[in-house]
Amino acid sequence: MRIGLTGKLLLVLGLTSTLSVVGMGLAARWSFQYGFLDFLGQQELKRLSPIGEALLQAYGEEGSWDFLTDHPRLWPRMVDEAMESVIGDAAITEPPPPPRPRPQPPGAPPRSPLFRPPPPSFRPPPPPRHEQLLARLRLLDAEQQLIAGHRIDAPAAAKEVLTPLTHDGLVVGWLGLSAPIWLENELAQRFYRQHNRSLLWISLVALTVALLLGTVFGAALLRRIRAVAEGARRLAQGNYQTRVRLKGRDELTGLGQDFNQLAVTLERSEALRRSAMADVSHELRTPLAVARAELDALIDGIRPCGKERLEQLQGRLLTLGRLLDDLYDLALSDSGALHYRFEPLDLSAILRATVADGEASCANRQLALHAQIDDGLRMEGDAGRLRQVLDNLLTNSLRYTDAGGLIRITATAAGGTLLIAIADTAPSVDPALLEHLFDRFYRVEASRSRAKGGAGLGLAICRTIVEAHGGCITARTADCGGLEIQLRFNLAQAQVRSGSRPRKRTG
């Protein structure tokens, strides 16, 4: 039989409540039985203080306990004589006055001698309470060795109440009183049974209340859990607009917030995926369609097969090649198979080569290219991958900077950090969109990006390569009115030691 979450929760609550109530009941019974007996022993021992005073007086006169070890019969007599002074004891131990003879009715026969009143010297035997007390009371020396009284077993000794006997500031003995056997009389047994019945009813009431409260609060908790479970089912079915609303400030509310954030991320990822499929299809289909039309025109003789036509076809194929390379690099990065060859390199030289190769393109687009690169910027990395990053960033600025603008490249090292910044002039990017620039297939404005050529993969690949080198890449609004991309590398990690050998690493 399969038990649901509700049944399991109620079962756990029931078992927990039952065990808690049973444990509390047993603990209360044990505490009452032993703690109360200990309290009675302490109270009784205080009432028997005259016995201790008598023993100390005799010890002071004799100088030791030898008088008791040599004459064991003195022990019960001393206890009886000391008990004479206990309040209320005299009423018990004092012989009752002789009964007065009842007046004899006239004409009644004389009383038999068997019913004559006892003589005045008659004393009744001592009450049995003293005998019970002697069975529980004993005297120990300073090392708690038995001097007088009965020997008791170890379990009874553990329940024994001891009081020290001090003479001249030193402990010369101990007066021990065993726990009273208070359940021997009918009144004590009746009280004990009543206490157990009360404890049982209290336990049942507590268990019932615990189960009711547990059921109420458990049902409320289960409703919140079911809300999250239902939202997860809808999310798994593709309904990415699903949100759960939970009140409170506990961990379950935090789980609901994380669930909502997951739904937002999946919704955005799904939108990007659909947009990416459309963009990739368009980016692949458009140059293929143009190239096919050009080839058909050349084959049919509509257009002459000249160098200019062939260069146009080559440009279309290069565009397709770059897009396929970007997709391939992203696939390798996702699978962890994007390879890097790390070796000591001069980043200053790579930057200057990038600037030199981009001057002609900037001039064709009527853009000024300024570079301020420090000498001796050395680090450990993959020269080809870093050059790919710089080319992508420069191409991105060339593509989206208005004619007559400026592209500025700076590279400095300070405070153990190597900083590379590529800034351009207008147009800029909305600050709220800067954090999404490095997402795959993300483009600030799809029609404008598509018209200028770009599938939204270049910056995503740049972030992958920079992070593989232990650096970070960020975007912000440039002080010259456009967009600024910053690359930061930690020289403490990137600087290679002299004499190190090149090695390969898989990112």
Kinemage of the C-alpha trace (Angstrom):
@kinemage 1
@onewidth
@group {chain A} dominant
@subgroup {mainchain}
@vectorlist {calphas} color= white
{ca met a 1} P 0.000 0.000 0.000
{ca arg a 2} L 1.386 3.348 -1.022
{ca ile a 3} L 1.213 6.050 1.648
{ca gly a 4} L 0.931 9.652 0.462
{ca leu a 5} L 2.683 12.668 1.877
{ca thr a 6} L -0.317 13.512 4.080
{ca gly a 7} L -0.378 10.035 5.596
{ca lys a 8} L 3.367 10.070 6.169
{ca leu a 9} L 3.228 13.460 7.842
{ca leu a 10} L 0.355 12.410 10.111
{ca leu a 11} L 2.148 9.158 10.901
{ca val a 12} L 5.307 11.036 11.843
{ca leu a 13} L 3.326 13.518 13.947
{ca gly a 14} L 1.459 10.690 15.667
{ca leu a 15} L 4.582 8.699 16.446
{ca thr a 16} L 6.456 11.785 17.605
{ca ser a 17} L 3.593 12.952 19.806
{ca thr a 18} L 3.046 9.474 21.244
{ca leu a 19} L 6.713 8.957 22.040
{ca ser a 20} L 6.957 12.450 23.529
{ca val a 21} L 3.899 11.986 25.749
{ca val a 22} L 4.966 8.490 26.834
{ca gly a 23} L 8.462 9.730 27.580
{ca met a 24} L 7.148 12.675 29.560
{ca gly a 25} L 4.786 10.395 31.465
{ca leu a 26} L 7.537 7.947 32.375
{ca ala a 27} L 9.834 10.791 33.363
{ca ala a 28} L 7.098 12.369 35.516
{ca arg a 29} L 6.384 9.012 37.159
{ca trp a 30} L 10.046 8.379 37.838
{ca ser a 31} L 10.517 11.896 39.168
{ca phe a 32} L 7.523 11.569 41.434
{ca gln a 33} L 8.430 8.115 42.666
{ca tyr a 34} L 12.086 8.745 43.407
{ca gly a 35} L 12.232 12.499 43.826
{ca phe a 36} L 9.315 12.551 46.227
{ca leu a 37} L 10.758 9.644 48.205
{ca asp a 38} L 14.057 11.508 48.438
{ca phe a 39} L 12.195 14.599 49.639
{ca leu a 40} L 10.421 12.522 52.296
{ca gly a 41} L 13.763 11.066 53.374
{ca gln a 42} L 15.325 14.515 53.717
{ca gln a 43} L 12.369 15.784 55.710
{ca glu a 44} L 12.394 12.707 57.937
{ca leu a 45} L 16.129 13.009 58.503
{ca lys a 46} L 15.694 16.601 59.646
{ca arg a 47} L 13.109 15.455 62.185
{ca leu a 48} L 15.607 12.878 63.435
{ca ser a 49} L 18.249 15.495 64.244
{ca pro a 50} L 18.083 14.655 67.997
{ca ile a 51} L 19.564 11.240 67.144
{ca gly a 52} L 22.558 12.890 65.511
{ca glu a 53} L 22.985 15.256 68.445
{ca ala a 54} L 22.901 12.349 70.893
{ca leu a 55} L 25.451 10.419 68.853
{ca leu a 56} L 27.795 13.419 68.661
{ca gln a 57} L 27.485 13.991 72.407
{ca ala a 58} L 28.389 10.369 73.066
{ca tyr a 59} L 31.247 10.584 70.560
{ca gly a 60} L 32.596 13.660 72.314
{ca glu a 61} L 32.530 11.866 75.671
{ca glu a 62} L 34.057 8.621 74.400
{ca gly a 63} L 36.408 10.040 71.729
{ca ser a 64} L 35.514 7.353 69.155
{ca trp a 65} L 32.763 5.044 67.986
{ca asp a 66} L 34.195 2.053 69.813
{ca phe a 67} L 31.437 2.158 72.404
{ca leu a 68} L 28.958 1.207 69.658
{ca thr a 69} L 31.126 -1.387 67.928
{ca asp a 70} L 31.921 -3.040 71.275
{ca his a 71} L 28.324 -2.882 72.551
{ca pro a 72} L 25.937 -3.207 69.557
{ca arg a 73} L 22.895 -3.219 71.873
{ca leu a 74} L 23.518 0.403 72.739
{ca trp a 75} L 22.486 1.457 69.223
{ca pro a 76} L 18.712 0.697 69.487
{ca arg a 77} L 18.610 2.098 73.043
{ca met a 78} L 20.226 5.378 71.956
{ca val a 79} L 17.788 5.669 69.055
{ca asp a 80} L 14.806 5.041 71.357
{ca glu a 81} L 16.021 7.538 73.955
{ca ala a 82} L 16.708 10.180 71.313
{ca met a 83} L 13.272 9.650 69.782
{ca glu a 84} L 11.729 10.496 73.131
{ca ser a 85} L 12.592 14.152 72.453
{ca val a 86} L 11.089 14.276 68.953
{ca ile a 87} L 8.009 16.432 68.815
{ca gly a 88} L 4.942 14.288 68.882
{ca asp a 89} L 6.881 11.151 69.737
{ca ala a 90} L 6.143 11.377 73.411
{ca ala a 91} L 2.473 11.144 72.680
{ca ile a 92} L 3.200 7.872 70.974
{ca thr a 93} L 5.769 6.370 73.320
{ca glu a 94} L 4.327 7.627 76.622
{ca pro a 95} L 2.246 4.919 78.293
{ca pro a 96} L -1.446 5.730 78.286
{ca pro a 97} L -3.018 6.467 81.661
{ca pro a 98} L -4.739 3.481 83.290
{ca pro a 99} L -8.421 3.340 82.375
{ca arg a 100} L -10.804 4.353 85.040
{ca pro a 101} L -13.093 1.563 86.242
{ca arg a 102} L -16.616 1.991 85.078
{ca pro a 103} L -19.156 2.165 87.863
{ca gln a 104} L -20.728 -1.187 88.559
{ca pro a 105} L -24.499 -1.267 88.268
{ca pro a 106} L -26.353 -2.130 91.447
{ca gly a 107} L -26.817 -5.804 91.898
{ca ala a 108} L -24.196 -6.746 89.321
{ca pro a 109} L -21.789 -9.547 90.145
{ca pro a 110} L -18.258 -8.562 91.022
{ca arg a 111} L -15.779 -8.177 88.091
{ca ser a 112} L -13.492 -11.009 87.311
{ca pro a 113} L -9.838 -10.549 88.341
{ca leu a 114} L -8.893 -11.055 84.658
{ca phe a 115} L -10.354 -7.659 83.807
{ca arg a 116} L -8.656 -5.715 86.526
{ca pro a 117} L -6.834 -2.557 85.299
{ca pro a 118} L -3.071 -2.855 84.788
{ca pro a 119} L -0.820 -1.679 87.574
{ca pro a 120} L 0.668 1.852 87.350
{ca ser a 121} L 4.173 0.487 86.609
{ca phe a 122} L 3.010 -1.227 83.412
{ca arg a 123} L 4.599 0.136 80.176
{ca pro a 124} L 3.411 -1.005 76.752
{ca pro a 125} L 5.980 -2.282 74.290
{ca pro a 126} L 7.596 0.358 72.047
{ca pro a 127} L 5.593 1.204 68.971
{ca pro a 128} L 6.538 -0.603 65.806
{ca arg a 129} L 7.573 2.691 64.185
{ca his a 130} L 10.880 2.576 66.044
{ca glu a 131} L 11.531 -0.904 64.737
{ca gln a 132} L 10.888 0.253 61.190
{ca leu a 133} L 13.144 3.239 61.782
{ca leu a 134} L 15.967 1.028 63.089
{ca ala a 135} L 15.625 -1.085 59.954
{ca arg a 136} L 16.279 2.018 57.823
{ca leu a 137} L 18.724 3.944 60.020
{ca arg a 138} L 22.441 3.232 60.279
{ca leu a 139} L 25.645 4.898 61.423
{ca leu a 140} L 28.772 5.128 59.231
{ca asp a 141} L 32.249 6.330 60.113
{ca ala a 142} L 34.087 9.140 58.302
{ca glu a 143} L 35.030 6.720 55.470
{ca gln a 144} L 31.390 5.604 55.272
{ca gln a 145} L 32.102 2.197 56.751
{ca leu a 146} L 29.271 0.621 58.738
{ca ile a 147} L 29.403 1.070 62.533
{ca ala a 148} L 25.857 0.335 63.664
{ca gly a 149} L 22.631 -0.619 61.943
{ca his a 150} L 21.739 -3.077 59.198
{ca arg a 151} L 23.709 -3.668 56.068
{ca ile a 152} L 21.896 -2.800 52.871
{ca asp a 153} L 22.537 -3.797 49.284
{ca ala a 154} L 24.044 -1.499 46.648
{ca pro a 155} L 20.750 -0.414 44.946
{ca ala a 156} L 19.263 0.587 48.302
{ca ala a 157} L 22.469 2.399 49.272
{ca ala a 158} L 22.201 4.492 46.111
{ca lys a 159} L 18.819 5.774 47.370
{ca glu a 160} L 20.065 6.364 50.918
{ca val a 161} L 20.025 9.899 52.372
{ca leu a 162} L 23.201 10.800 54.302
{ca thr a 163} L 23.829 13.638 56.695
{ca pro a 164} L 27.302 14.371 58.094
{ca leu a 165} L 28.115 14.260 61.807
{ca thr a 166} L 30.638 17.010 62.545
{ca his a 167} L 32.689 17.273 65.723
{ca asp a 168} L 35.167 20.130 66.216
{ca gly a 169} L 34.912 21.071 62.548
{ca leu a 170} L 35.678 17.543 61.291
{ca val a 171} L 33.332 14.977 59.818
{ca val a 172} L 33.537 12.014 62.173
{ca gly a 173} L 30.610 10.023 60.790
{ca trp a 174} L 27.506 9.857 58.661
{ca leu a 175} L 23.929 9.164 59.639
{ca gly a 176} L 22.203 7.301 56.831
{ca leu a 177} L 18.488 6.828 56.299
{ca ser a 178} L 17.206 4.517 53.580
{ca ala a 179} L 14.324 5.575 51.348
{ca pro a 180} L 10.962 4.950 53.030
{ca ile a 181} L 8.825 2.135 51.746
{ca trp a 182} L 5.799 4.363 51.681
{ca leu a 183} L 3.686 2.170 49.402
{ca glu a 184} L 3.169 -0.510 52.044
{ca asn a 185} L 0.111 1.100 53.539
{ca glu a 186} L -3.267 1.282 51.847
{ca leu a 187} L -3.443 5.084 51.923
{ca ala a 188} L -0.123 5.434 50.064
{ca gln a 189} L -1.148 2.855 47.497
{ca arg a 190} L -4.460 4.598 46.931
{ca phe a 191} L -2.626 7.922 46.467
{ca tyr a 192} L -0.165 6.287 44.067
{ca arg a 193} L -2.989 4.768 41.985
{ca gln a 194} L -4.787 8.105 41.858
{ca his a 195} L -1.573 9.797 40.726
{ca asn a 196} L -1.083 7.245 37.934
{ca arg a 197} L -4.689 7.676 36.731
{ca ser a 198} L -4.294 11.444 36.676
{ca leu a 199} L -1.014 11.115 34.795
{ca leu a 200} L -2.642 8.788 32.253
{ca trp a 201} L -5.531 11.181 31.599
{ca ile a 202} L -3.181 14.133 31.301
{ca ser a 203} L -1.061 12.164 28.800
{ca leu a 204} L -4.111 11.229 26.710
{ca val a 205} L -5.344 14.822 26.646
{ca ala a 206} L -1.865 16.094 25.721
{ca leu a 207} L -1.584 13.480 22.960
{ca thr a 208} L -5.000 14.412 21.554
{ca val a 209} L -4.192 18.129 21.576
{ca ala a 210} L -0.798 17.472 19.944
{ca leu a 211} L -2.396 15.393 17.179
{ca leu a 212} L -5.104 17.993 16.536
{ca leu a 213} L -2.623 20.866 16.395
{ca gly a 214} L -0.257 18.785 14.277
{ca thr a 215} L -3.073 17.965 11.865
{ca val a 216} L -4.084 21.618 11.516
{ca phe a 217} L -0.580 22.961 11.030
{ca gly a 218} L 0.421 19.958 8.931
{ca ala a 219} L -2.498 20.554 6.581
{ca ala a 220} L -1.419 24.186 6.137
{ca leu a 221} L 2.141 23.059 5.458
{ca leu a 222} L 0.985 20.441 2.980
{ca arg a 223} L -1.054 23.010 1.074
{ca arg a 224} L 2.092 25.078 0.537
{ca ile a 225} L 4.078 22.005 -0.515
{ca arg a 226} L 1.332 20.973 -2.930
{ca ala a 227} L 1.362 24.477 -4.426
{ca val a 228} L 5.079 24.131 -5.192
{ca ala a 229} L 4.571 20.582 -6.522
{ca glu a 230} L 1.712 21.707 -8.778
{ca gly a 231} L 3.821 24.599 -10.059
{ca ala a 232} L 6.668 22.182 -10.812
{ca arg a 233} L 4.314 19.952 -12.805
{ca arg a 234} L 3.052 22.881 -14.846
{ca leu a 235} L 6.614 24.054 -15.381
{ca ala a 236} L 7.641 20.587 -16.551
{ca gln a 237} L 4.767 20.686 -19.073
{ca gly a 238} L 6.220 23.841 -20.625
{ca asn a 239} L 4.100 26.492 -18.914
{ca tyr a 240} L 6.935 28.859 -18.077
{ca gln a 241} L 4.553 31.597 -16.883
{ca thr a 242} L 3.833 29.498 -13.784
{ca arg a 243} L 4.442 31.265 -10.461
{ca val a 244} L 3.800 30.178 -6.868
{ca arg a 245} L 2.760 32.607 -4.155
{ca leu a 246} L 3.625 31.560 -0.611
{ca lys a 247} L 3.239 33.681 2.487
{ca gly a 248} L 5.648 33.569 5.388
{ca arg a 249} L 9.328 33.925 6.078
{ca asp a 250} L 10.450 30.338 6.415
{ca glu a 251} L 12.505 28.022 4.212
{ca leu a 252} L 9.449 26.972 2.207
{ca thr a 253} L 8.821 30.585 1.239
{ca gly a 254} L 12.460 30.808 0.135
{ca leu a 255} L 11.913 27.656 -1.926
{ca gly a 256} L 8.924 29.300 -3.597
{ca gln a 257} L 10.990 32.376 -4.426
{ca asp a 258} L 13.735 30.191 -5.901
{ca phe a 259} L 11.079 28.344 -7.906
{ca asn a 260} L 9.766 31.614 -9.312
{ca gln a 261} L 13.281 32.698 -10.208
{ca leu a 262} L 13.809 29.356 -11.942
{ca ala a 263} L 10.585 29.854 -13.896
{ca val a 264} L 11.712 33.340 -14.968
{ca thr a 265} L 15.087 31.953 -16.083
{ca leu a 266} L 13.489 29.110 -18.013
{ca glu a 267} L 11.005 31.474 -19.615
{ca arg a 268} L 13.796 33.763 -20.733
{ca ser a 269} L 15.901 30.821 -21.902
{ca glu a 270} L 12.985 29.463 -23.907
{ca ala a 271} L 12.424 32.864 -25.502
{ca leu a 272} L 16.128 33.101 -26.320
{ca arg a 273} L 16.105 29.573 -27.719
{ca arg a 274} L 13.216 30.336 -30.035
{ca ser a 275} L 14.769 33.608 -31.060
{ca ala a 276} L 18.113 31.876 -31.560
{ca met a 277} L 16.586 29.223 -33.790
{ca ala a 278} L 14.966 31.912 -35.889
{ca asp a 279} L 18.160 33.978 -35.981
{ca val a 280} L 20.415 31.065 -36.872
{ca ser a 281} L 17.990 29.930 -39.556
{ca his a 282} L 17.934 33.445 -40.978
{ca glu a 283} L 21.703 33.897 -40.723
{ca leu a 284} L 22.272 30.617 -42.549
{ca arg a 285} L 19.495 30.915 -45.085
{ca thr a 286} L 20.089 34.502 -46.226
{ca pro a 287} L 23.747 34.192 -47.348
{ca leu a 288} L 23.010 30.747 -48.805
{ca ala a 289} L 20.098 32.100 -50.800
{ca val a 290} L 22.115 35.071 -52.058
{ca ala a 291} L 25.102 32.865 -52.919
{ca arg a 292} L 22.867 30.385 -54.729
{ca ala a 293} L 21.213 33.169 -56.710
{ca glu a 294} L 24.615 34.571 -57.651
{ca leu a 295} L 25.829 31.137 -58.734
{ca asp a 296} L 22.671 30.521 -60.760
{ca ala a 297} L 23.158 33.869 -62.484
{ca leu a 298} L 26.772 33.034 -63.279
{ca ile a 299} L 25.899 29.567 -64.519
{ca asp a 300} L 23.074 30.849 -66.692
{ca gly a 301} L 25.320 33.580 -68.105
{ca ile a 302} L 23.080 36.360 -66.790
{ca arg a 303} L 26.074 37.907 -65.058
{ca pro a 304} L 29.655 37.721 -66.182
{ca cys a 305} L 31.994 35.540 -64.115
{ca gly a 306} L 34.429 38.204 -63.010
{ca lys a 307} L 36.673 38.721 -60.018
{ca glu a 308} L 34.240 41.104 -58.350
{ca arg a 309} L 31.413 38.531 -58.463
{ca leu a 310} L 33.645 35.813 -57.080
{ca glu a 311} L 34.789 38.078 -54.223
{ca gln a 312} L 31.143 38.714 -53.324
{ca leu a 313} L 30.496 34.990 -53.206
{ca gln a 314} L 33.605 34.529 -51.097
{ca gly a 315} L 32.322 37.154 -48.621
{ca arg a 316} L 29.029 35.314 -48.282
{ca leu a 317} L 30.845 32.055 -47.638
{ca leu a 318} L 33.137 33.715 -45.080
{ca thr a 319} L 30.086 35.014 -43.220
{ca leu a 320} L 28.664 31.514 -43.135
{ca gly a 321} L 32.008 30.145 -41.995
{ca arg a 322} L 32.261 32.628 -39.125
{ca leu a 323} L 28.760 31.791 -37.925
{ca leu a 324} L 29.447 28.073 -38.090
{ca asp a 325} L 32.740 28.558 -36.253
{ca asp a 326} L 30.958 30.495 -33.499
{ca leu a 327} L 28.355 27.784 -33.127
{ca tyr a 328} L 31.043 25.161 -33.046
{ca asp a 329} L 33.022 27.037 -30.386
{ca leu a 330} L 29.933 27.348 -28.199
{ca ala a 331} L 29.197 23.657 -28.575
{ca leu a 332} L 32.754 22.800 -27.580
{ca ser a 333} L 32.561 25.153 -24.616
{ca asp a 334} L 29.338 23.540 -23.385
{ca ser a 335} L 30.857 20.079 -23.600
{ca gly a 336} L 34.152 21.159 -21.976
{ca ala a 337} L 36.112 20.310 -25.101
{ca leu a 338} L 37.228 23.806 -26.088
{ca his a 339} L 41.025 23.497 -26.105
{ca tyr a 340} L 43.516 26.145 -25.030
{ca arg a 341} L 47.247 26.181 -25.390
{ca phe a 342} L 48.603 28.185 -22.489
{ca glu a 343} L 52.069 29.641 -22.832
{ca pro a 344} L 53.898 32.859 -21.939
{ca leu a 345} L 52.915 35.627 -24.359
{ca asp a 346} L 53.333 39.348 -24.932
{ca leu a 347} L 49.826 40.791 -24.811
{ca ser a 348} L 51.116 44.198 -25.882
{ca ala a 349} L 52.229 42.770 -29.216
{ca ile a 350} L 48.879 40.993 -29.738
{ca leu a 351} L 46.990 44.232 -29.050
{ca arg a 352} L 49.127 46.241 -31.447
{ca ala a 353} L 48.660 43.620 -34.175
{ca thr a 354} L 44.891 43.773 -33.654
{ca val a 355} L 44.944 47.573 -33.960
{ca ala a 356} L 47.080 47.430 -37.098
{ca asp a 357} L 44.722 44.954 -38.777
{ca gly a 358} L 41.671 47.031 -37.875
{ca glu a 359} L 42.909 50.403 -39.114
{ca ala a 360} L 41.825 49.795 -42.697
{ca ser a 361} L 38.327 48.692 -41.675
{ca cys a 362} L 37.962 51.764 -39.425
{ca ala a 363} L 39.039 54.033 -42.235
{ca asn a 364} L 36.497 52.459 -44.586
{ca arg a 365} L 33.727 53.151 -42.070
{ca gln a 366} L 34.998 56.675 -41.383
{ca leu a 367} L 35.942 55.856 -37.773
{ca ala a 368} L 39.021 57.031 -35.896
{ca leu a 369} L 41.000 54.360 -34.059
{ca his a 370} L 43.106 55.429 -31.070
{ca ala a 371} L 45.271 53.032 -29.071
{ca gln a 372} L 47.152 53.506 -25.787
{ca ile a 373} L 48.931 50.275 -24.953
{ca asp a 374} L 51.604 49.906 -22.276
{ca asp a 375} L 54.741 47.945 -23.070
{ca gly a 376} L 55.638 44.684 -21.321
{ca leu a 377} L 52.118 43.382 -20.699
{ca arg a 378} L 52.975 39.724 -20.257
{ca met a 379} L 50.767 36.904 -19.098
{ca glu a 380} L 50.146 33.231 -19.648
{ca gly a 381} L 47.408 32.318 -22.094
{ca asp a 382} L 46.345 31.108 -25.498
{ca ala a 383} L 47.433 33.726 -28.043
{ca gly a 384} L 44.973 32.551 -30.693
{ca arg a 385} L 41.969 32.637 -28.364
{ca leu a 386} L 42.900 36.047 -26.940
{ca arg a 387} L 43.305 37.403 -30.469
{ca gln a 388} L 39.846 36.010 -31.245
{ca val a 389} L 38.420 37.961 -28.283
{ca leu a 390} L 40.079 41.209 -29.361
{ca asp a 391} L 38.948 40.776 -32.976
{ca asn a 392} L 35.364 40.116 -31.881
{ca leu a 393} L 35.289 43.195 -29.655
{ca leu a 394} L 36.803 45.421 -32.312
{ca thr a 395} L 34.395 44.062 -34.935
{ca asn a 396} L 31.495 44.704 -32.585
{ca ser a 397} L 32.547 48.362 -32.207
{ca leu a 398} L 33.053 48.719 -35.955
{ca arg a 399} L 29.616 47.294 -36.637
{ca tyr a 400} L 27.569 49.451 -34.253
{ca thr a 401} L 29.434 52.787 -34.072
{ca asp a 402} L 28.045 55.600 -36.189
{ca ala a 403} L 30.209 57.044 -38.956
{ca gly a 404} L 32.484 59.857 -37.850
{ca gly a 405} L 32.894 58.325 -34.418
{ca leu a 406} L 35.832 57.039 -32.409
{ca ile a 407} L 37.089 53.681 -31.157
{ca arg a 408} L 39.570 53.787 -28.281
{ca ile a 409} L 41.663 50.859 -27.055
{ca thr a 410} L 43.640 51.118 -23.791
{ca ala a 411} L 45.703 48.491 -21.988
{ca thr a 412} L 47.412 49.052 -18.629
{ca ala a 413} L 48.696 47.043 -15.697
{ca ala a 414} L 48.324 48.383 -12.151
{ca gly a 415} L 47.913 46.855 -8.722
{ca gly a 416} L 48.395 43.289 -9.949
{ca thr a 417} L 45.559 43.622 -12.484
{ca leu a 418} L 45.845 43.826 -16.268
{ca leu a 419} L 43.033 45.998 -17.673
{ca ile a 420} L 42.018 46.172 -21.348
{ca ala a 421} L 39.221 48.582 -22.340
{ca ile a 422} L 37.632 48.998 -25.779
{ca ala a 423} L 35.318 52.026 -25.894
{ca asp a 424} L 33.401 53.637 -28.756
{ca thr a 425} L 31.134 56.581 -29.377
{ca ala a 426} L 27.363 56.719 -29.927
{ca pro a 427} L 25.062 54.966 -30.075
{ca ser a 428} L 25.115 53.586 -26.540
{ca val a 429} L 23.168 50.776 -24.866
{ca asp a 430} L 20.467 51.124 -22.237
{ca pro a 431} L 22.144 50.498 -18.828
{ca ala a 432} L 19.342 48.052 -17.930
{ca leu a 433} L 20.374 45.846 -20.876
{ca leu a 434} L 24.128 45.780 -20.235
{ca glu a 435} L 24.040 42.616 -18.129
{ca his a 436} L 22.408 40.679 -20.990
{ca leu a 437} L 24.941 41.611 -23.664
{ca phe a 438} L 26.981 38.454 -22.992
{ca asp a 439} L 23.990 36.105 -23.227
{ca arg a 440} L 23.879 33.856 -26.257
{ca phe a 441} L 21.902 35.151 -29.236
{ca tyr a 442} L 21.044 38.321 -27.315
{ca arg a 443} L 20.904 41.449 -29.407
{ca val a 444} L 19.799 44.867 -28.252
{ca glu a 445} L 17.591 45.327 -31.289
{ca ala a 446} L 17.120 42.305 -33.496
{ca ser a 447} L 16.313 44.013 -36.814
{ca arg a 448} L 19.206 46.479 -36.498
{ca ser a 449} L 21.648 43.752 -35.486
{ca arg a 450} L 20.544 41.496 -38.303
{ca ala a 451} L 20.863 44.314 -40.796
{ca lys a 452} L 24.391 44.982 -39.646
{ca gly a 453} L 25.304 41.337 -39.546
{ca gly a 454} L 25.518 39.477 -36.281
{ca ala a 455} L 23.850 36.540 -34.597
{ca gly a 456} L 24.554 37.575 -30.994
{ca leu a 457} L 27.261 34.983 -30.395
{ca gly a 458} L 30.472 37.028 -30.404
{ca leu a 459} L 30.246 38.480 -26.886
{ca ala a 460} L 29.117 35.133 -25.437
{ca ile a 461} L 32.217 33.474 -26.919
{ca cys a 462} L 34.389 36.298 -25.572
{ca arg a 463} L 33.088 35.709 -22.055
{ca thr a 464} L 33.789 31.979 -22.324
{ca ile a 465} L 37.399 32.546 -23.436
{ca val a 466} L 38.115 35.309 -20.871
{ca glu a 467} L 36.758 33.213 -17.980
{ca ala a 468} L 38.867 30.269 -19.149
{ca his a 469} L 41.903 32.557 -18.661
{ca gly a 470} L 40.836 33.381 -15.098
{ca gly a 471} L 39.601 36.859 -16.019
{ca cys a 472} L 36.287 38.651 -16.214
{ca ile a 473} L 34.569 40.734 -18.889
{ca thr a 474} L 32.064 43.517 -18.166
{ca ala a 475} L 30.167 46.177 -20.099
{ca arg a 476} L 29.337 49.730 -19.110
{ca thr a 477} L 28.442 53.059 -20.673
{ca ala a 478} L 31.553 54.709 -22.114
{ca asp a 479} L 32.531 58.237 -21.135
{ca cys a 480} L 32.733 59.070 -24.862
{ca gly a 481} L 29.046 58.307 -25.368
{ca gly a 482} L 28.993 54.700 -26.559
{ca leu a 483} L 29.744 51.296 -25.082
{ca glu a 484} L 32.869 50.228 -23.208
{ca ile a 485} L 33.932 46.591 -22.792
{ca gln a 486} L 36.508 45.899 -20.065
{ca leu a 487} L 38.701 42.825 -19.684
{ca arg a 488} L 40.435 42.176 -16.348
{ca phe a 489} L 43.112 39.576 -15.689
{ca asn a 490} L 44.801 38.880 -12.373
{ca leu a 491} L 48.551 39.058 -12.988
{ca ala a 492} L 49.262 37.108 -9.810
{ca gln a 493} L 47.580 34.122 -11.469
{ca ala a 494} L 48.316 34.867 -15.125
{ca gln a 495} L 52.002 35.760 -14.814
{ca val a 496} L 54.170 32.826 -15.825
{ca arg a 497} L 57.391 32.056 -14.051
{ca ser a 498} L 60.616 32.289 -15.973
{ca gly a 499} L 61.639 28.992 -17.506
{ca ser a 500} L 58.148 27.451 -17.426
{ca arg a 501} L 57.212 25.221 -20.282
{ca pro a 502} L 54.118 25.582 -22.455
{ca arg a 503} L 51.317 23.210 -21.526
{ca lys a 504} L 47.933 22.259 -22.824
{ca arg a 505} L 44.709 22.590 -20.918
{ca thr a 506} L 41.118 21.774 -21.728
{ca gly a 507} L 38.619 24.439 -20.746
